[in-house]
């Protein structure tokens, strides 16, 4: 009877180590990007100012034309300052893109930032069932990213 309990105890002890679940995930990806052209413009508005001492005005100048100013007290000192900034002409549409993905003749305002579009050139990427993704550099304004992600999980 003692031998039976010893064998039974060994069998129970051996089965207490439960089977583990193993999970393996491999993810391959390639991302290719060619930047497009961009134009950001801020239109400058018109402004006019006039200031002075011992000066009066019956009509101020500005975008519409010259003003009419007179000295208030003849024979006394006077000062006068006038400033005019004309506005940018309003543009309602941008020129179309050329065949190479660039703006041929962009409409620009006073404050403008332009970015030239990228050129794909030799930009390429490929996935392989047996290897790491490969990428080939392109022209200016391009990015290529190849990635392999491996996840191994063991659960009890």
C-alpha positions, 0 to 999 in steps of 0.5 A: 500500500505504501508503494501505491501512495508513493507512485500516486504522489509522484504522478500528482506532483508531476502533473502540478506543473501545468502546460504553458501556452507560448505565443509568438508574433512577428510583424513586418512593415514598410512605410514609404513617404514622399512629401508634397509641396506646400505654400503658407502665406500671410497676407499683409493688410494696409495701414496708415498713420499720421501724427504731428503737433501744431498741424491740422487736417481737413482730409487725411491721406492714405491708400485713397490719395494725398491728405490736406494738412495745414499749420495751425498757428503760423510762425510756431514750430510744428512736427508732422509724420505720415506712414503708409503700408499698402496691402498685398493684392488678394489672390483667390486661387493658387497656381496648379502643380506641374508634372513634377509635383511642384508649383510652377508660379506660386502666388506669394504674399509678404510673409511666405514659407514654401516647401518643395515637394519630394522626388521619389527617385529610387524610393522602394521597400519590400517585405520577405517571408524569411527576412527583415524588410528592406528599403531603398533611399529615394530622392530629397523629401522622402522617407523610408522605414522598414520595421520587424517587431517580434513578440514572444509571450509565455503564459502559465 
